[in-house]
Amino acid sequence: SQYLERIKEINPAVNAMVQFDEKSVQDEAGRISKKIKDGSAGPLAGAVVGVKDVLCERGKKVTCSSAMLKDFESVYDASVIRSLREKDALLIGRCNMDEFAMGSSNENTIFGPARNPVDTEYVPGGSSGGSAAAVAADMCDVSLGSDTGGSIRQPAAYCGVVGLKPTYSRVSRYGLVAFASSFDCIGPIGKNVTDTALVLQHIAGHDTMDNSSSRKPVDDYLKGLESEDRKLRIGVPEEYFGEGLDDNVRKLIEEQISALEKDGAKIVPVSLPHTKYGIATYYILATAEASSNLARYDGIRYGHRADFREIEEELGKETRAIEKDIKNAVGAGKEEAIERLSALDSPLVRLYKKSRTEGFGDEVKRRIMLGTYVLSAGYYDAYYAKAQKVRRLIKEDFESVFSDVDVVVSPTAPTTAFKVGENQDDPISMYLNDVYTISANLAGICGISVPAGTHPNGLPVGIQFMGNSFRETDILQAARRVE
Ligand code: GLN
């Protein structure tokens, strides 16, 4: 009840929850309360969870903030949703996001921008902006987000909460609407490290519905958090403290690093030399995968369908006009007109084009075009194949660093949150924002953002720890020490 009240009070200003049905939440809460009373409740009973609108939830609209999916209702639960439900978590509502998880500000959305609860003139970050804002504004205990290039960690940093991107394949992607399948990860956002670890515990592990999910046994993350006396070796990569980093963000991160050292951690300067290629590599590979994944939204098999009758009428009109021209034409004009007639798109092609034109927003279209371009014959080797090789080099950078240190520390983002509208017409500066988070996705390793203090401008700053594959315990332990 407290959370429902809070949503009603603050959501109109923050716009973090885009779907919530009070009645069904109350019914579900009643069912869980009964189980708590009779002692049969699962380990997440009492936990109130927000869900990014990219995860399938039975009977709910799963829109991905896109006109393309505005009427799509899921008939099944994503595996992470099923796990939470089985453990008696209460799913309170669906969270705003950038369309198809493409963005860093939660401004690319049919629902209108989500806002940062710390100051609603500012963005909450993205693409899981609604999930982070909902936790920060106390509309739920924890939430689920997805992270393809930083979309859990960056909004967590901007909103002053904790966000964890697990190792690629640690959590099943079954029921996650795909953006870039070799990068996508589902993970938790919470008010503290323990809650984040707890949710991860219950969503991690192999799933027969996602054969790419790892069979490696899941560590006991909460137990890992108890071993506070372990001396961590923390790598500080020079490439993450260079040009573009806000001075006050740098200062806060350096203060945290000094405090960690005083606390007994071993601080090791390290180098990740291919970092500077991260953004270019990511925006080639992620857009390539997106162009392929989003091909399914054709208005026929999936997604918004343009008005077919209108298309037939238009085509009829154009056909009749050309037929008239053919009739009236003399000499070469006749052949020309016949050519025009045969060049007309068929009704199905028109349906496909119009459905996609109406259904996708600008940023999604930009990504589909970029991705199609880098995959096209003649450019494939220069872009896609090359980027795959650089991805490998970036992964190898981390492999070599992790033979010396347990975790790598950095800022989560180069600046604090920016104002709503400030970067909207500048996709490049928006992409540059991902500079510190993207490498973890390219390498498939895990990362966490945890609050590192307040900037003189009053906005939260996040510190990021990245850990080797399947070493979530290491980053949780590091995060606990700055909490
Ligand atoms: N900001 C990045 C992008 O727009 C990351 C998105 C994500 O992690 N889903 O692609």
Boltz pocket constraint, residues with backbone or C-beta under 6 A from the ligand:
constraints:
  - pocket:
      binder: B
      contacts: [[A, 100], [A, 101], [A, 102], [A, 103], [A, 104], [A, 126], [A, 127], [A, 146], [A, 147], [A, 148], [A, 149], [A, 150], [A, 151], [A, 152], [A, 179], [A, 286], [A, 430], [A, 434]]
      max_distance: 6.0
